Amino acid sequence: MRIRDIRDRIDHGPMSRLQVLVVAIAVLCNMIDGFDILAASLVSPILRNEWGLSDAVLGVLLSAGPMGMAVGAFTLSWIADVHGRRTSMLMCLALMSVGMLGSAAASDIQTLIVLRFVTGLGVGTMASCTGTLVFEYSNVKRRDLGLGLVTLGYPLGVIVGGIVSALLINTLGWRAVFAFGGLCSALLVPFVALRLPESLDYLIARKPRGALDKVNRILVKLGLPSTETLPADVPRPDGTRGHVFDLFRPPVLHRTVLMALAYLFYMVSSYFILSWATPLSADAGLSITAALSISILINIGGVIGGIAIGLLSFKVPFKPLAAVTMLAMGLAIIGFGLFAKSAALLVTFSVLIGFGIFGAALVLYATAARTFPVWVRATGVGMSMSAGRVGSMIGPSTAGFLLGAGLGREAVCFVLALPVIVSILFILRVPLAPISEPSTSAKPGAGTEPVSA
């Protein structure tokens, strides 16, 4: 069986058990990601009171995880393209386990900040791996749904983690929240090691030792005939072998810059509100339990948004869908700042914020996976997310600085809602066509992608 036929069968055949398993494992990993990175936000009101933290120091703590995500996505995402998606995911789970379990034992704010950074390293790198693997194993018909489910894993993790955290805080204290996340990450390591297949695209493109045997074992599980040989190379359109530095050379450079800027500005707004929703709600007079419920409501909105935008993506072109979703998100953040005293409006805007954040995340994820060619796909997605992680660091720390300088909730929410609106200008210009085709030839929203092998 020719390699091109294998890719065609995966793209256009029904989803097998193995393909569904890949999506399920990716969702589980993203659930752990969501909980691990926002664990500090969930316990931040308690830490502020117990350790006497100022708003500025609290902003640094809430930015430590996103800072680690930025560094991890930028410096470690290449591992998925060079050593495999599965290998990279196992490394990420190990980093997350160490960071979370260490956070549970931290005795001072400096140590906790460092350990939150370590956790972020794993989370930031994991995000590019899960989306890339699901994109490569899903058929065209279910690809957007698969990416949507992965995106939904993040808010689902926060919802489940938020409910569990409320119980743990009341019975065992804030340290139990970090311990719970660390144990979940650690337990997922053997499951991923034993059940998750390596990416076929990676095995064919990089040909590590035993690649042919690994490819044929995966083909058996997919219900496809085996192949006798692997192609000599996975060339670029000009016939030469691809390199990660292609991200910084035409024709890929244009896509790299646009995706990086789109993610950067989107993440400034997203992580501001995700990190500060709980402490801002507590400052507005809500109890710790009620403030935690606001974070849970945001993520419930995220689940709704992920499902709704995922379904709409079958019928509505990506770019207009992204623009409307991101605009709604920005306006909802402004509303969250203006109407803190109205319980009904606070709940409404919290749900709308989550709808926008995770609905936009789905479209950004799918756009990044489509726009980068296979030989730099994981690195390209990781690079885009790395720029986004810089934004996710800027958002919480800027909020801490502005609040510490005396600005009110309303002004801070207005200022930090603007970046996501700016992000619309960049996402509208990202090409969706494969590199080998003119950018006008791709139908927006269609799951087109050049044959990888």
C-alpha positions as a printed Julia matrix, in Angstrom:
453×3 Matrix{Float64}:
   0.0    0.0    0.0
   1.39   3.4   -0.98
   1.93   6.02   1.71
  -0.22   8.49  -0.22
  -3.07   5.96  -0.11
  -2.65   5.64   3.67
  -3.08   9.38   4.12
  -6.1    9.4    1.8
  -7.71   6.55   3.79
  -7.17   8.37   7.08
  -8.45  11.65   5.66
 -11.56  10.25   4.01
 -12.33   6.94   5.78
 -14.39   6.44   8.97
 -12.84   7.07  12.39
 -11.39   3.85  13.83
 -11.09   2.94  17.51
  -7.46   4.01  17.53
  -8.27   7.41  16.07
 -11.0    7.94  18.67
  -8.54   6.88  21.39
  -6.02   9.48  20.21
  -8.68  12.2   20.53
  -9.75  10.92  23.96
  -6.18  10.91  25.32
  -5.6   14.41  23.93
  -8.76  15.61  25.68
  -7.59  14.09  28.98
  -4.21  15.78  28.64
  -5.85  19.11  27.94
  -8.13  18.68  30.96
  -5.06  18.26  33.14
  -3.49  21.26  31.4
  -6.49  23.46  32.14
  -6.59  22.58  35.8
  -2.83  22.72  36.36
  -2.28  26.15  34.85
  -5.25  27.78  36.62
  -4.75  26.09  39.98
  -2.92  29.16  41.3
  -5.86  31.37  40.31
  -8.29  29.1   42.19
  -6.33  29.39  45.45
  -5.07  32.97  44.97
  -7.54  34.69  47.36
  -6.44  32.33  50.15
  -2.74  32.76  49.38
  -3.1   36.55  49.31
  -4.58  36.55  52.81
  -2.4   33.78  54.3
   0.92  35.06  52.95
   0.02  38.77  52.86
   0.61  39.16  49.1
   0.17  42.51  47.35
  -1.7   42.76  44.04
   1.63  43.22  42.23
   3.16  40.07  43.77
  -0.06  38.15  43.14
   0.17  39.25  39.5
   3.7   37.82  39.3
   2.5   34.51  40.77
  -0.41  34.31  38.33
   1.98  35.11  35.46
   4.59  32.47  36.43
   2.65  29.6   34.88
   1.95  31.45  31.61
   5.61  32.56  31.53
   6.65  28.9   31.72
   4.14  28.14  28.97
   5.74  30.79  26.75
   9.25  29.47  27.35
   8.14  25.84  26.94
   6.23  26.43  23.7
   9.16  28.42  22.27
  12.09  26.25  23.39
  10.61  22.75  23.64
   7.94  22.43  20.92
  10.59  21.35  18.39
  10.93  18.08  20.33
   7.58  16.96  18.91
   8.85  17.36  15.34
  12.31  15.88  15.98
  11.67  13.14  18.57
   7.93  12.54  18.19
   4.6   13.87  19.47
   4.21  11.0   21.96
   7.71  11.46  23.43
   7.08  15.17  23.84
   3.75  14.57  25.6
   5.37  12.2   28.11
   8.02  14.81  28.87
   5.3   17.42  29.4
   3.36  15.22  31.81
   6.55  14.64  33.82
   7.2   18.4   34.07
   3.61  19.08  35.1
   3.72  16.36  37.77
   6.93  17.73  39.29
   5.68  21.31  39.19
   2.3   20.59  40.76
   3.49  18.2   43.46
   6.31  20.59  44.31
   3.83  23.49  44.53
   1.87  21.54  47.13
   4.96  21.52  49.37
   6.12  25.13  48.71
   6.85  27.12  51.87
   7.33  30.6   50.39
   6.17  32.68  47.44
   9.53  32.56  45.64
   9.55  28.76  45.57
   5.92  28.63  44.48
   6.61  31.04  41.61
   9.49  28.84  40.36
   7.37  25.69  40.56
   4.49  27.36  38.75
   7.0   28.19  36.0
   8.02  24.51  35.8
   4.37  23.5   35.51
   3.95  26.04  32.72
   6.85  24.53  30.78
   4.93  21.27  30.49
   1.56  22.85  29.77
   2.93  25.19  27.1
   4.61  22.39  25.18
   1.71  19.95  25.59
  -0.75  22.24  23.85
   1.05  22.1   20.51
   1.43  18.3   20.71
  -2.19  17.4   21.42
  -3.66  19.59  18.7
  -1.14  18.44  16.13
  -1.67  14.75  16.9
  -5.45  15.03  16.73
  -5.21  16.97  13.45
  -3.04  14.22  11.96
  -5.16  11.26  13.14
  -8.64  12.67  12.5
 -10.38  12.31   9.18
 -11.37  15.48   7.31
 -15.02  15.18   8.28
 -14.3   14.94  12.04
 -11.11  17.02  12.19
 -12.74  20.22  13.43
 -14.82  18.23  15.91
 -11.68  16.53  17.21
  -9.88  19.84  17.62
 -12.99  21.23  19.27
 -13.07  18.39  21.8
  -9.4   18.97  22.59
 -10.11  22.65  23.15
 -13.07  21.71  25.37
 -10.76  19.62  27.53
  -9.28  22.81  28.96
 -12.52  24.29  30.42
 -13.74  20.82  31.42
 -10.56  20.4   33.43
 -11.14  23.71  35.18
 -14.8   22.91  35.87
 -14.03  19.51  37.39
 -10.94  20.89  39.11
 -12.86  23.89  40.45
 -15.54  21.69  42.0
 -12.93  19.35  43.47
 -10.85  22.33  44.63
 -13.76  23.8   46.58
 -14.11  20.49  48.44
 -10.36  20.1   48.98
  -9.87  23.67  50.22
 -12.68  23.29  52.78
 -11.33  19.98  54.1
  -7.57  19.84  53.48
  -6.5   23.37  52.55
  -5.06  24.99  49.42
  -2.05  22.66  49.17
  -4.36  19.75  48.38
  -5.4   21.51  45.16
  -1.86  21.35  43.77
  -1.37  17.79  45.06
  -4.54  16.67  43.27
  -3.37  18.13  39.97
   0.09  16.6   40.33
  -1.3   13.14  41.01
  -3.62  13.35  38.0
  -0.69  14.27  35.74
   1.47  11.47  37.16
  -1.25   8.85  36.72
  -1.66   9.81  33.08
   2.02   9.05  32.27
   1.77   5.23  32.12
  -1.56   5.43  30.26
  -0.05   7.63  27.53
   3.1    5.49  27.39
   1.13   2.28  26.87
  -1.83   3.35  24.72
  -0.98   6.43  22.67
   0.44   5.73  19.17
   3.14   7.93  17.67
   2.18  10.27  14.83
   2.23   8.56  11.42
   3.21  11.88   9.85
   6.21  12.11  12.18
   7.29   8.49  11.59
   7.1    8.91   7.83
   8.78  12.31   7.73
  11.6   11.68  10.25
  12.04   7.89   9.96
  13.4    7.16  13.43
  14.83   3.7   14.15
  12.2    1.01  13.52
   9.88   3.47  11.78
   8.57   0.97   9.22
   7.62  -1.59  11.89
   5.94   1.11  13.98
   4.03   2.4   10.97
   2.78  -1.08  10.1
   1.69  -1.8   13.7
  -0.34   1.4   13.64
  -1.81   0.52  10.24
  -3.02  -2.82  11.61
  -4.79  -1.01  14.45
  -6.3    1.38  11.92
  -7.59  -1.57   9.89
  -5.37  -0.71   6.9
  -2.99  -2.9    4.87
   0.7   -2.71   5.73
   3.3   -1.01   3.55
   6.59  -2.49   2.39
   8.63   0.72   2.25
   8.61   4.31   3.44
   9.16   7.19   1.01
  12.69   8.52   0.68
  11.68  11.92   2.04
   8.81  14.3    2.72
   9.84  17.22   0.52
   8.78  20.79   0.48
   7.07  22.07  -2.67
  10.49  23.0   -4.1
  11.64  19.38  -3.74
  14.08  19.91  -0.83
  13.8   18.58   2.7
  12.04  20.86   5.16
  13.67  22.41   8.24
  12.29  24.17  11.3
  13.95  27.39  10.1
  11.41  27.37   7.26
   9.13  29.08   9.78
  11.31  32.17   9.41
  11.68  32.03   5.62
   9.19  32.7    2.81
   6.64  31.39   2.06
   5.99  30.17   5.64
   7.28  33.33   7.37
   4.14  35.32   6.54
   1.99  32.69   8.24
   4.29  32.48  11.25
   4.12  36.23  11.9
   0.34  36.49  11.49
  -0.42  33.48  13.68
   2.04  34.66  16.35
   0.46  38.13  16.53
  -3.07  36.71  16.53
  -2.26  34.39  19.44
  -0.3   37.07  21.32
  -3.1   39.63  21.51
  -5.81  37.0   22.06
  -3.91  35.53  25.02
  -3.35  38.9   26.73
  -7.1   39.27  27.19
  -7.82  35.57  27.79
  -5.33  34.99  30.59
  -6.06  38.31  32.25
  -9.66  37.31  32.87
  -8.98  33.6   33.45
  -6.35  34.42  36.09
  -8.07  37.37  37.76
 -11.74  36.36  37.63
 -11.61  34.71  41.07
  -9.7   37.46  42.96
 -11.67  40.25  41.22
 -14.92  38.54  42.19
 -13.7   38.18  45.79
 -12.77  41.89  45.81
 -16.29  42.7   44.64
 -17.64  41.16  47.85
 -18.24  37.53  46.9
 -17.24  34.73  49.25
 -14.37  32.42  48.3
 -16.84  29.72  47.28
 -18.89  32.17  45.2
 -15.74  33.61  43.6
 -14.67  30.08  42.64
 -18.09  29.58  41.08
 -17.41  32.53  38.74
 -14.36  30.73  37.35
 -16.45  27.59  36.97
 -19.15  29.58  35.12
 -16.56  30.98  32.72
 -15.47  27.46  31.89
 -19.05  26.22  31.56
 -19.44  28.98  28.99
 -16.24  27.64  27.44
 -17.76  24.19  26.99
 -20.84  25.71  25.36
 -18.67  27.93  23.17
 -16.41  25.09  22.09
 -19.36  22.92  21.07
 -21.26  25.73  19.35
 -18.27  27.11  17.43
 -17.16  23.58  16.55
 -20.55  22.89  14.98
 -20.69  26.28  13.27
 -17.24  25.72  11.77
 -18.78  23.07   9.48
 -20.96  25.73   7.85
 -19.36  29.14   8.51
 -15.94  30.19   7.14
 -13.24  30.31   9.82
 -12.25  33.95   9.55
 -15.68  35.62   9.99
 -16.46  33.08  12.72
 -13.24  33.95  14.54
 -13.85  37.69  14.21
 -17.37  37.57  15.65
 -16.34  35.23  18.48
 -13.36  37.37  19.52
 -15.37  40.58  19.37
 -18.03  39.04  21.62
 -15.3   37.96  24.03
 -13.86  41.48  24.27
 -17.26  43.07  24.87
 -18.08  40.47  27.53
 -14.86  41.27  29.44
 -15.84  44.95  29.45
 -19.28  44.01  30.73
 -17.69  41.86  33.48
 -15.87  44.95  34.73
 -18.86  47.29  34.56
 -21.54  45.16  36.21
 -19.84  43.48  39.19
 -22.65  44.5   41.55
 -25.4   42.76  39.57
 -25.39  39.02  40.23
 -27.47  38.24  37.14
 -25.29  40.3   34.8
 -22.08  39.0   36.4
 -23.19  35.43  35.73
 -24.25  36.31  32.17
 -20.99  38.01  31.27
 -18.95  35.22  32.9
 -20.62  32.63  30.67
 -20.19  34.85  27.61
 -16.49  35.36  28.39
 -15.95  31.62  28.49
 -17.95  31.16  25.29
 -15.69  33.64  23.53
 -12.38  32.47  24.97
 -12.74  28.81  24.14
 -14.73  29.3   20.96
 -11.93  31.53  19.66
  -9.31  29.06  20.9
 -10.87  26.34  18.74
 -10.75  28.49  15.61
  -7.18  29.67  16.31
  -6.06  26.08  16.94
  -7.61  24.8   13.73
  -6.25  27.73  11.71
  -2.7   27.17  12.98
  -2.85  23.44  12.2
  -4.05  24.17   8.67
  -1.74  27.0    7.75
   1.59  25.31   8.58
   2.96  22.52   6.32
   3.56  19.08   7.79
   7.36  19.3    8.1
   7.06  22.2   10.58
   3.48  21.74  11.75
   4.06  20.97  15.45
   6.86  23.54  15.67
   4.74  26.14  13.86
   1.76  25.56  16.13
   4.12  25.62  19.11
   5.76  28.84  17.91
   2.37  30.5   17.52
   1.35  29.36  20.96
   4.67  30.53  22.34
   3.84  34.04  21.21
   0.45  33.53  22.8
   2.09  32.45  26.05
   3.96  35.74  26.11
   0.54  37.35  25.97
  -0.73  35.06  28.71
   2.12  36.32  30.9
   1.53  39.97  30.02
  -2.2   39.89  30.78
  -2.14  38.81  34.47
   0.97  40.84  35.36
  -0.38  43.99  33.68
  -3.62  43.61  35.61
  -1.67  43.32  38.86
   0.32  46.44  38.02
  -2.76  48.46  37.05
  -4.72  47.41  40.12
  -1.71  48.13  42.32
  -1.49  51.61  40.73
  -5.04  52.32  41.82
  -7.1   51.66  38.68
 -10.51  50.19  39.32
 -11.99  46.94  38.08
 -13.92  48.73  35.31
 -10.86  50.47  33.82
  -8.64  47.36  34.02
 -11.25  45.2   32.3
 -11.7   47.8   29.55
  -7.96  48.17  28.88
  -7.31  44.41  28.82
 -10.33  43.66  26.63
  -8.81  45.67  23.76
  -6.02  43.22  22.78
  -8.42  40.44  21.7
 -10.19  42.92  19.44
  -6.82  43.83  17.89
  -6.19  40.1   17.36
  -9.06  40.01  14.87
  -7.02  42.12  12.43
  -4.33  39.43  12.23
  -6.42  36.25  12.16
  -8.4   37.6    9.2
  -5.19  37.69   7.12
  -3.87  34.16   7.85
  -3.79  32.02   4.63
  -5.64  28.7    4.85
  -4.39  27.22   1.57
  -1.55  24.68   1.5
   1.87  26.18   0.76
   1.99  24.45  -2.62
  -1.2   26.15  -3.8
  -2.16  29.78  -4.37
  -3.77  31.22  -1.24
  -6.97  31.93  -3.14
  -7.52  28.28  -4.01
  -8.46  27.12  -0.52
 -12.04  27.2    0.52
 -12.22  28.83   3.98
 -13.13  26.32   6.59
 -12.56  23.33   4.38
 -10.23  20.76   5.88
  -7.68  20.96   3.1
  -4.07  20.03   3.73
  -1.28  18.9    1.44
  -0.6   15.19   1.38
   2.06  14.62   4.01
   3.79  11.66   2.49
